[in-house]
Amino acid sequence: MNDPVRPLIDAALPTLQRPEGMSFGDWMASRCVMRSTRKYDWNALKFQADYDPKYGRAQMRYIGTGATGVSSDSNTVPSVHFTFSTMIIPAGHVGPLHLHEDTEEVFFVLRGKVRIMCESKEGEYWEAEAGERDLISVPPGVYRGEVNIGDEEALMCVMLGSPRPQTPTYKPDDPLSQVKR
């Protein structure tokens, strides 16, 4: 089936092709994001922490800006197929249940212990505890959230299977659904 919108989407996305006139070395260097050049962004989800401090978390972006609502970050590799970041979750802090209609979200725990909670739109509930090097992939259309159940901060990789994920939404009865960003 021919999708008339696909060429418009493809034209708006960055490409994996070397830009004309750029040396191979410069092109490859433009695709490197070293930790020494990163800093954690505690403001990406600040609107949640302003509502309740337990929601305080920090994002360090590597590819694209994810779905936190950050509109741009010139210090990342442009996203073509997915976004990738790391997230610090202080002990006891929560990433509230939220919904991505358009993208799969992958949580990969590097350090600590995190409970991942999932809920269908019909109210079916599932959760799992994830520790070091455990991965949980949540399909589009499923509410997802996390809580650090350990005594120390947790560090987790977060990958979204879309170059420009839609800003997530919250359950209609969740107080965060009323918070303005």
Secondary structure, 3 states (H helix, E strand, C coil): CCCCCHHHHHHHCCCCCCCCCCCHHHHHHCCCCCHHHCCCECCCCHHHHHHCHHHCCEEEEEECCCCCCCCCCCCCECCCCCEEEEEEECCCCEEEEEECCCCCEEEEEEECCEEEEEECCCCCEEEEEECCCCEEEECCCCEEEEEECCCCCEEEEEEECCCCCCCCECCCCCHHHHCCC
